[in-house]
Amino acid sequence: MRTIALLAIAVLLAASPAAALDGTEILKKVDANLQPESFESYRKLIDVQPSGAKREFLLWTLKKGKDRIAALFLEPASEKGRATLRLGDNMWLYIPTVGKPIRITSLQSVTGSVFNNADIMRLDYHTEYDVRAIEEQGGEYFLDLKAKTTTVAYDHLKMWVERKTVLPTRIECYAATGLLIKTLYFKEPKPFDDGRLRPAILETDSPLYKGYRSYMVYARIKKRVVRDEVFTLDFLPRLETMR
């Protein structure tokens, strides 16, 4: 009888929400479903002004591990050859006419869009944030995330994740003061090169830039691992050779 009672208690604990919800594991699944740990991708950045005027950029990106990411501008012609590099919290922009990388910050934007450099060169969420609360809300998980350090672009995030796919649907990004900086919307999931369902469109708007909207449209996300040398300042002018 005692054994049966213990088994019954174990079943009840396993079925309880507190036991079922592991925020850190869910966040890691979100990251894995958004992008492989090491990959290459092609994406278009589209900025739409209140007048309806548009600017478009085509980027090719390489990421390796948790904290290394480099991107090369392919279009428009005026931006072709520019490249960015992120190593942990440090970021650089290479401009061919300047001839050497210059330091940039996470809250700046190399495209002048609502997306800042932290968005364009995003690391995995579980690398930069801790889960301080999680709950179920209908068909979604709600995660309250807190930045691990003060160097992260946003102090905290509110993330809604579809339970069935474990893909985010919306993320609100906040400053330490509680000010809403922007909202990210993840749309149109589709299978990419590895067959995994990932959002093909990331859209953002901001109360700080009324009437402006920006989009990232992914054409390809493919697993790829390259040598460490590619993610160095010396290699940045030669990033094109890896395509």
C-alpha positions as a Python dict, from the first residue, in 0.01 Angstrom:
ca = {
    (1, 'M'): (0, 0, 0),
    (2, 'R'): (282, 236, 87),
    (3, 'T'): (443, 177, -253),
    (4, 'I'): (114, 250, -431),
    (5, 'A'): (69, 570, -231),
    (6, 'L'): (420, 688, -316),
    (7, 'L'): (360, 617, -684),
    (8, 'A'): (36, 813, -673),
    (9, 'I'): (212, 1112, -517),
    (10, 'A'): (486, 1096, -782),
    (11, 'V'): (225, 1093, -1059),
    (12, 'L'): (47, 1393, -909),
    (13, 'L'): (372, 1590, -877),
    (14, 'A'): (471, 1510, -1234),
    (15, 'A'): (132, 1626, -1358),
    (16, 'S'): (132, 1951, -1161),
    (17, 'P'): (209, 2280, -1345),
    (18, 'A'): (500, 2357, -1112),
    (19, 'A'): (669, 2028, -1200),
    (20, 'A'): (585, 2045, -1569),
    (21, 'L'): (712, 2395, -1642),
    (22, 'D'): (1087, 2440, -1659),
    (23, 'G'): (1137, 2794, -1787),
    (24, 'T'): (1506, 2753, -1870),
    (25, 'E'): (1445, 2438, -2074),
    (26, 'I'): (1156, 2600, -2260),
    (27, 'L'): (1373, 2903, -2340),
    (28, 'K'): (1649, 2676, -2471),
    (29, 'K'): (1392, 2503, -2694),
    (30, 'V'): (1278, 2844, -2820),
    (31, 'D'): (1638, 2926, -2916),
    (32, 'A'): (1686, 2591, -3090),
    (33, 'N'): (1362, 2640, -3283),
    (34, 'L'): (1456, 2992, -3393),
    (35, 'Q'): (1803, 2908, -3521),
    (36, 'P'): (2072, 2638, -3502),
    (37, 'E'): (2360, 2709, -3265),
    (38, 'S'): (2591, 2745, -3566),
    (39, 'F'): (2446, 2845, -3904),
    (40, 'E'): (2447, 3065, -4212),
    (41, 'S'): (2146, 3263, -4330),
    (42, 'Y'): (2022, 3506, -4592),
    (43, 'R'): (1773, 3766, -4482),
    (44, 'K'): (1631, 4093, -4602),
    (45, 'L'): (1585, 4390, -4368),
    (46, 'I'): (1302, 4621, -4473),
    (47, 'D'): (1242, 4958, -4308),
    (48, 'V'): (911, 5132, -4370),
    (49, 'Q'): (874, 5502, -4288),
    (50, 'P'): (544, 5673, -4195),
    (51, 'S'): (527, 5810, -4552),
    (52, 'G'): (538, 5454, -4689),
    (53, 'A'): (892, 5495, -4826),
    (54, 'K'): (1105, 5181, -4791),
    (55, 'R'): (1472, 5095, -4754),
    (56, 'E'): (1589, 4737, -4806),
    (57, 'F'): (1913, 4559, -4710),
    (58, 'L'): (2021, 4206, -4797),
    (59, 'L'): (2247, 4040, -4538),
    (60, 'W'): (2437, 3714, -4532),
    (61, 'T'): (2513, 3596, -4178),
    (62, 'L'): (2735, 3341, -4007),
    (63, 'K'): (2694, 3241, -3640),
    (64, 'K'): (2903, 3001, -3436),
    (65, 'G'): (2831, 2881, -3084),
    (66, 'K'): (2683, 3104, -2818),
    (67, 'D'): (2861, 3434, -2871),
    (68, 'R'): (3006, 3477, -3222),
    (69, 'I'): (2817, 3622, -3518),
    (70, 'A'): (2925, 3805, -3835),
    (71, 'A'): (2714, 3957, -4111),
    (72, 'L'): (2793, 4087, -4460),
    (73, 'F'): (2588, 4345, -4651),
    (74, 'L'): (2515, 4234, -5009),
    (75, 'E'): (2260, 4502, -5109),
    (76, 'P'): (2204, 4788, -5175),
    (77, 'A'): (2513, 4873, -5380),
    (78, 'S'): (2591, 5166, -5147),
    (79, 'E'): (2627, 4924, -4852),
    (80, 'K'): (2788, 4630, -5033),
    (81, 'G'): (3100, 4505, -4858),
    (82, 'R'): (3014, 4642, -4515),
    (83, 'A'): (3040, 4379, -4244),
    (84, 'T'): (2963, 4349, -3875),
    (85, 'L'): (3110, 4128, -3605),
    (86, 'R'): (2985, 4045, -3259),
    (87, 'L'): (3193, 3868, -2997),
    (88, 'G'): (2989, 3843, -2678),
    (89, 'D'): (2897, 4199, -2580),
    (90, 'N'): (3148, 4360, -2820),
    (91, 'M'): (3045, 4473, -3170),
    (92, 'W'): (3225, 4621, -3468),
    (93, 'L'): (3136, 4759, -3811),
    (94, 'Y'): (3374, 4732, -4106),
    (95, 'I'): (3335, 4989, -4387),
    (96, 'P'): (3557, 4929, -4693),
    (97, 'T'): (3623, 5301, -4748),
    (98, 'V'): (3738, 5339, -4388),
    (99, 'G'): (3958, 5032, -4406),
    (100, 'K'): (3937, 4920, -4044),
    (101, 'P'): (3663, 4803, -3805),
    (102, 'I'): (3506, 5061, -3574),
    (103, 'R'): (3334, 4991, -3243),
    (104, 'I'): (2955, 5011, -3231),
    (105, 'T'): (2703, 4961, -2950),
    (106, 'S'): (2408, 4726, -2911),
    (107, 'L'): (2150, 5007, -2905),
    (108, 'Q'): (2276, 5169, -3226),
    (109, 'S'): (2152, 5048, -3564),
    (110, 'V'): (2383, 4991, -3860),
    (111, 'T'): (2079, 5017, -4089),
    (112, 'G'): (1912, 5312, -3916),
    (113, 'S'): (1600, 5103, -3851),
    (114, 'V'): (1382, 5015, -3554),
    (115, 'F'): (1599, 4703, -3527),
    (116, 'N'): (1913, 4784, -3333),
    (117, 'N'): (2247, 4606, -3355),
    (118, 'A'): (2150, 4363, -3079),
    (119, 'D'): (1848, 4259, -3286),
    (120, 'I'): (2046, 4229, -3609),
    (121, 'M'): (2328, 4034, -3440),
    (122, 'R'): (2115, 3846, -3190),
    (123, 'L'): (2257, 3580, -2962),
    (124, 'D'): (2045, 3304, -2810),
    (125, 'Y'): (1800, 3435, -2553),
    (126, 'H'): (1909, 3186, -2286),
    (127, 'T'): (2267, 3315, -2325),
    (128, 'E'): (2167, 3669, -2225),
    (129, 'Y'): (1858, 3621, -2005),
    (130, 'D'): (1741, 3430, -1699),
    (131, 'V'): (1381, 3315, -1661),
    (132, 'R'): (1240, 3470, -1347),
    (133, 'A'): (878, 3359, -1400),
    (134, 'I'): (678, 3131, -1629),
    (135, 'E'): (309, 3051, -1654),
    (136, 'E'): (61, 2892, -1892),
    (137, 'Q'): (-183, 3122, -2067),
    (138, 'G'): (-422, 2916, -2277),
    (139, 'G'): (-227, 2779, -2571),
    (140, 'E'): (85, 2977, -2485),
    (141, 'Y'): (362, 2996, -2231),
    (142, 'F'): (438, 3338, -2086),
    (143, 'L'): (802, 3392, -1985),
    (144, 'D'): (932, 3687, -1787),
    (145, 'L'): (1305, 3726, -1864),
    (146, 'K'): (1571, 3930, -1686),
    (147, 'A'): (1905, 4027, -1841),
    (148, 'K'): (2202, 3849, -1685),
    (149, 'T'): (2423, 4161, -1709),
    (150, 'T'): (2377, 4535, -1755),
    (151, 'T'): (2548, 4521, -2096),
    (152, 'V'): (2248, 4344, -2256),
    (153, 'A'): (2042, 4571, -2483),
    (154, 'Y'): (1714, 4520, -2296),
    (155, 'D'): (1684, 4495, -1919),
    (156, 'H'): (1395, 4253, -1936),
    (157, 'L'): (1167, 4080, -2185),
    (158, 'K'): (811, 3954, -2180),
    (159, 'M'): (785, 3657, -2416),
    (160, 'W'): (479, 3468, -2536),
    (161, 'V'): (551, 3121, -2678),
    (162, 'E'): (309, 2893, -2861),
    (163, 'R'): (297, 2568, -2664),
    (164, 'K'): (247, 2339, -2964),
    (165, 'T'): (548, 2459, -3166),
    (166, 'V'): (755, 2615, -2884),
    (167, 'L'): (803, 2921, -3106),
    (168, 'P'): (769, 3278, -2979),
    (169, 'T'): (476, 3477, -3113),
    (170, 'R'): (554, 3811, -2945),
    (171, 'I'): (829, 3964, -2732),
    (172, 'E'): (807, 4298, -2553),
    (173, 'C'): (1147, 4458, -2483),
    (174, 'Y'): (1187, 4690, -2182),
    (175, 'A'): (1446, 4926, -2038),
    (176, 'A'): (1544, 4910, -1669),
    (177, 'T'): (1303, 5199, -1603),
    (178, 'G'): (1011, 4989, -1725),
    (179, 'L'): (987, 5180, -2054),
    (180, 'L'): (866, 4967, -2344),
    (181, 'I'): (1135, 5003, -2613),
    (182, 'K'): (987, 4782, -2884),
    (183, 'T'): (772, 4480, -2959),
    (184, 'L'): (887, 4192, -3179),
    (185, 'Y'): (634, 3981, -3371),
    (186, 'F'): (732, 3636, -3505),
    (187, 'K'): (527, 3542, -3811),
    (188, 'E'): (476, 3287, -4089),
    (189, 'P'): (656, 2977, -3959),
    (190, 'K'): (786, 2752, -4237),
    (191, 'P'): (1036, 2463, -4270),
    (192, 'F'): (1389, 2577, -4354),
    (193, 'D'): (1690, 2381, -4483),
    (194, 'D'): (1699, 2139, -4189),
    (195, 'G'): (1323, 2082, -4207),
    (196, 'R'): (1258, 2251, -3872),
    (197, 'L'): (971, 2498, -3852),
    (198, 'R'): (1101, 2852, -3794),
    (199, 'P'): (943, 3200, -3828),
    (200, 'A'): (1017, 3342, -4174),
    (201, 'I'): (932, 3699, -4076),
    (202, 'L'): (1028, 3905, -3772),
    (203, 'E'): (843, 4237, -3747),
    (204, 'T'): (896, 4519, -3500),
    (205, 'D'): (747, 4850, -3400),
    (206, 'S'): (830, 5092, -3122),
    (207, 'P'): (649, 5366, -2928),
    (208, 'L'): (976, 5560, -2961),
    (209, 'Y'): (950, 5559, -3344),
    (210, 'K'): (583, 5619, -3412),
    (211, 'G'): (473, 5521, -3760),
    (212, 'Y'): (794, 5332, -3840),
    (213, 'R'): (807, 4954, -3888),
    (214, 'S'): (1090, 4718, -3967),
    (215, 'Y'): (1094, 4360, -4093),
    (216, 'M'): (1345, 4078, -4119),
    (217, 'V'): (1250, 3830, -4391),
    (218, 'Y'): (1449, 3505, -4387),
    (219, 'A'): (1510, 3325, -4718),
    (220, 'R'): (1749, 3065, -4578),
    (221, 'I'): (1870, 2928, -4245),
    (222, 'K'): (2115, 2640, -4278),
    (223, 'K'): (2341, 2465, -4029),
    (224, 'R'): (2707, 2540, -4094),
    (225, 'V'): (3022, 2536, -3884),
    (226, 'V'): (3331, 2734, -3988),
    (227, 'R'): (3672, 2783, -3829),
    (228, 'D'): (3717, 3027, -3541),
    (229, 'E'): (3943, 3252, -3749),
    (230, 'V'): (3639, 3378, -3943),
    (231, 'F'): (3513, 3556, -3630),
    (232, 'T'): (3806, 3792, -3586),
    (233, 'L'): (3869, 4158, -3669),
    (234, 'D'): (4152, 4062, -3905),
    (235, 'F'): (3920, 3839, -4108),
    (236, 'L'): (3626, 4083, -4125),
    (237, 'P'): (3741, 4249, -4454),
    (238, 'R'): (3758, 3898, -4609),
    (239, 'L'): (3421, 3773, -4488),
    (240, 'E'): (3296, 3763, -4849),
    (241, 'T'): (3534, 3474, -4922),
    (242, 'M'): (3326, 3244, -4697),
    (243, 'R'): (3011, 3267, -4909),
}
